[in-house]
Amino acid sequence: MAFATELLVNPMMGLSSLGNPASHWPLMVALNVALFLIGGWLVRTRLVQTGAPA
């Protein structure tokens, strides 16, 4: 999550123009929460489909 967030938010990486000093931390938190929720959803749906005990 941290690697993806840094690539997408940190302007020093050169991949995104979204980040600036005023919006760096709000964007970082929002993207980490989104990635956490997506990852949790993927884990829950994969465990339910396979029937593996959690």
C-alpha positions as CSV (number, residue, x, y, z in Angstrom):
1,M,0.0,0.0,0.0
2,A,2.7,2.4,0.9
3,F,4.6,1.9,-2.3
4,A,1.5,2.4,-4.5
5,T,0.6,5.5,-2.5
6,E,4.0,7.0,-2.8
7,L,4.1,6.4,-6.5
8,L,0.6,8.0,-7.0
9,V,0.9,10.9,-4.6
10,N,4.5,11.9,-4.1
11,P,5.4,14.5,-6.8
12,M,9.1,13.8,-6.3
13,M,8.6,10.4,-7.9
14,G,7.6,12.1,-11.1
15,L,4.5,10.0,-11.8
16,S,1.8,12.3,-10.6
17,S,1.0,16.0,-10.5
18,L,-1.7,15.4,-7.8
19,G,0.6,15.9,-4.8
20,N,1.6,19.2,-3.4
21,P,2.6,20.2,0.1
22,A,-0.9,21.2,1.1
23,S,-2.7,18.1,-0.1
24,H,0.0,15.4,0.4
25,W,-1.2,14.0,3.6
26,P,-5.0,14.1,2.9
27,L,-4.3,12.3,-0.4
28,M,-2.0,9.8,1.3
29,V,-4.6,8.9,3.9
30,A,-7.5,8.7,1.4
31,L,-5.5,6.5,-1.0
32,N,-4.4,4.2,1.8
33,V,-7.9,3.8,3.1
34,A,-9.2,3.0,-0.4
35,L,-6.4,0.4,-1.0
36,F,-7.1,-1.1,2.5
37,L,-10.8,-1.4,1.7
38,I,-10.2,-2.9,-1.7
39,G,-7.7,-5.4,-0.3
40,G,-10.0,-6.4,2.5
41,W,-12.9,-6.9,0.0
42,L,-10.7,-9.1,-2.2
43,V,-9.6,-11.2,0.7
44,R,-13.1,-11.7,1.9
45,T,-14.5,-12.6,-1.5
46,R,-11.6,-15.0,-2.2
47,L,-12.0,-16.8,1.1
48,V,-15.8,-17.1,0.7
49,Q,-15.4,-18.5,-2.8
50,T,-12.8,-21.1,-1.9
51,G,-14.4,-22.1,1.4
52,A,-11.1,-21.8,3.2
53,P,-11.4,-21.3,7.0
54,A,-10.6,-17.7,8.0
